[in-house]
């Protein structure tokens, strides 16, 4: 995964609502050098939706709308990615993982990496501290 803070568990109270969090997608230099092999998603907002054991992380850009959605089965701080919804409207099967991290008890980072065939997508969202 891309983040380096402690994993965070999604509480049961968060399991039925959609949370919208402001911040941005950013990538350290060691990850950015793989931009020709992996789509590095640009975003300034993430929405987290849950329905039972399934969750969707929707990474979006205010001026562009949804950039990508990672959907799969979630348990505690980790989601096993099953599908991607791409910006062009396609929904494709995928394999991968998303992890939720926190700092001081607050969600700080969501890191996702998924693959379909030879193509990979990554999102590394850092919450705004303002």
C-alpha positions as CSV (number, residue, x, y, z in Angstrom):
1,X,0.0,0.0,0.0
2,X,1.0,3.6,-0.4
3,X,0.2,5.1,3.0
4,X,2.4,4.9,6.1
5,X,0.2,5.5,9.1
6,X,-1.7,3.1,11.3
7,X,-4.8,1.3,9.8
8,X,-8.2,2.5,10.9
9,X,-11.3,0.4,11.5
10,X,-14.6,1.6,10.1
11,X,-17.0,1.6,13.0
12,X,-20.5,0.0,12.9
13,X,-22.1,3.4,13.0
14,X,-20.4,4.3,9.8
15,X,-21.8,1.2,8.0
16,X,-25.0,2.6,6.6
17,X,-24.2,6.3,5.7
18,X,-22.1,7.9,3.1
19,X,-19.2,10.0,4.4
20,X,-17.7,12.7,2.2
21,X,-14.2,13.8,3.1
22,X,-12.1,16.6,1.6
23,X,-8.4,16.4,1.0
24,X,-6.4,15.3,-2.1
25,X,-4.8,12.4,-3.8
26,X,-1.0,12.6,-3.6
27,X,1.8,10.3,-4.4
28,X,5.4,10.1,-3.1
29,X,8.2,10.2,-5.6
30,X,8.8,6.5,-5.2
31,X,5.2,5.8,-6.4
32,X,5.0,8.6,-9.0
33,X,7.8,7.1,-11.1
34,X,5.3,4.2,-11.9
35,X,2.8,6.6,-13.5
36,X,3.5,5.1,-16.9
37,X,2.5,1.6,-15.7
38,X,-0.3,2.6,-13.2
39,X,-3.1,5.2,-13.5
40,X,-2.5,7.5,-10.5
41,X,-5.9,9.0,-9.7
42,X,-6.3,12.7,-9.1
43,X,-8.9,13.7,-6.5
44,X,-9.8,16.3,-3.9
45,X,-12.7,14.4,-2.3
46,X,-13.5,10.8,-1.3
47,X,-16.9,9.4,-0.5
48,X,-17.2,6.2,1.5
49,X,-20.5,4.3,1.1
50,X,-21.3,1.0,2.9
51,X,-24.1,-1.5,2.5
52,X,-23.5,-4.4,4.9
53,X,-20.1,-6.0,4.1
54,X,-19.8,-4.1,0.8
55,X,-18.2,-0.7,0.4
56,X,-17.5,1.8,-2.4
57,X,-14.7,4.4,-2.2
58,X,-15.5,7.1,-4.8
59,X,-12.5,9.4,-5.5
60,X,-13.7,12.6,-7.2
61,X,-12.4,15.9,-8.4
62,X,-14.8,18.9,-7.7
63,X,-14.6,20.3,-11.2
64,X,-14.7,16.9,-13.0
65,X,-16.9,14.6,-10.8
66,X,-16.1,11.0,-10.1
67,X,-12.7,9.9,-11.3
68,X,-12.9,6.3,-10.2
69,X,-14.8,4.0,-7.7
70,X,-13.3,1.0,-6.0
71,X,-16.0,-1.4,-4.8
72,X,-15.6,-4.6,-2.8
73,X,-16.0,-6.5,0.5
74,X,-14.8,-4.6,3.6
75,X,-13.7,-5.9,6.9
76,X,-12.3,-3.5,9.6
77,X,-9.7,-1.3,7.9
78,X,-9.3,-3.3,4.6
79,X,-11.4,-3.7,1.5
80,X,-10.9,-6.5,-1.1
81,X,-11.6,-4.8,-4.4
82,X,-13.9,-6.6,-6.8
83,X,-15.0,-3.9,-9.2
84,X,-13.8,-0.6,-10.6
85,X,-16.1,2.1,-12.1
86,X,-14.0,4.2,-14.4
87,X,-14.5,7.8,-15.4
88,X,-15.8,6.8,-18.8
89,X,-18.7,4.9,-17.2
90,X,-17.3,1.4,-17.6
91,X,-17.6,-1.0,-14.7
92,X,-15.0,-3.7,-14.8
93,X,-14.0,-6.7,-12.7
94,X,-10.8,-6.1,-10.8
95,X,-8.6,-7.5,-8.0
96,X,-6.9,-5.4,-5.4
97,X,-7.0,-3.9,-1.9
98,X,-7.9,-0.6,-0.2
99,X,-6.7,0.3,3.3
100,X,-7.9,3.0,5.6
101,X,-5.4,4.6,7.9
102,X,-5.7,7.0,10.9
103,X,-3.6,9.4,12.9
104,X,-4.7,10.2,16.4
105,X,-8.0,8.4,16.0
106,X,-9.1,10.4,12.9
107,X,-9.2,9.0,9.3
108,X,-6.1,10.3,7.6
109,X,-5.4,8.3,4.5
110,X,-7.1,5.8,2.1
111,X,-4.8,3.9,-0.2
112,X,-6.2,1.7,-3.0
113,X,-4.5,-0.4,-5.7
114,X,-6.4,-2.6,-8.2
115,X,-5.7,-4.4,-11.4
116,X,-7.6,-5.6,-14.4
117,X,-5.4,-7.6,-16.8
118,X,-2.2,-5.6,-17.4
119,X,-3.7,-2.3,-16.3
120,X,-3.5,-1.0,-12.7
121,X,-5.1,2.0,-10.9
122,X,-4.0,3.6,-7.7
123,X,-5.6,6.2,-5.4
124,X,-3.8,7.6,-2.4
125,X,-6.1,10.0,-0.6
126,X,-4.9,12.2,2.3
127,X,-7.5,14.0,4.3
128,X,-7.3,17.8,4.6
129,X,-6.2,18.9,8.1
130,X,-8.0,22.2,7.9
